[in-house]
Amino acid sequence: GEQEEEGDDGGDEGMTDPQSHLPLPPPPPLPHPHPHLPPKPSPADGEESPSNQEPSAEEQVRQSGRLFVRNLSYVATEDELKAVFGVAGEIDSLHLITDRETKRSKGIAYVQFKNFDDAVSAAGRLDGTIFQGRLLHILPAKPAPVPAAGVSGGEHSIDASHDATANNITTTTAAAAAAKSAAGSSYKEEKEAKQKAAAGDQRTWNTFFMRADTVAEAVAAHYGLSKSALLDGGSGDAAVRLALGEAQVISATKRLLADEGVDVGLLEAC
């Protein structure tokens, strides 16, 4: 009887519950927020979504063969640009953008290559290089727009893709110049108004006023010195000596005028 009990115990220890090792079932899927619309297909593993498939700058240049060049020197000419970019390949057209009114360069240009691969080579070789003291910045440009009937394109036309950039530079410069001019005019007008208002005030006049250089010349001549020796900065008290010299010169001038019968008090009251 004892052996049977031990056997039963051993049998119990060797048994396993088959349900204890099974994985839990996945949770039920969440309901679609818009049941009437089909779900959007998710991109496959390693595949970019359509919004991230924008062509690179090199691919854009290879598709158009056209470059947008900015930060050019304002004195650069089309011939000089052709010489620089022509090293990469044959140029089909080059337009240096100028201002419609002043005819001056805006510092930007479009370069169209006959061989689109040459445009890629030119962008890689010349972007970030120095030309006439300026750092070139080269961007891909869209194919040249076809001008509408009756509308001339040419050197004054700018692509819509870069119109904001070019016009923003020009507008910002013009606005800054206008603001500076307005501020300068306002300050000048205010200063002139103050001067006119003070012109009739006798307290602003000093009959015995002497300029600093006049005082220096008079004191130097009185003591037989040169102005440089009198104003020697090494001593550190040049301003004090000028102030004392001015007082001395004015005092001597008053004595001379008084000796000649001039009423100094009347002059000081003026």
Secondary structure, DSSP 8 states (H G I E B T S, - for coil): -HHHHHHHHHHHHH---GGGGS----------SSTTS-------TT---GGG----HHHHHHHH-EEEEES--TT--HHHHHHHHTTTS-EEEEEEEE-TTT--EEEEEEEEESSHHHHHHHHHHHTT-EETTEE-EEEE--------TT---GGG---HHHHHHHHHHHHHHHHHHHHHHHHHHHHHHHHHHHHHHHHT-GGG--TT---HHHHHHHHHHHHT--HHHHT-TTSS-HHHHHHHHHHHHHHHHHHHHHHTT--HHHHHH-
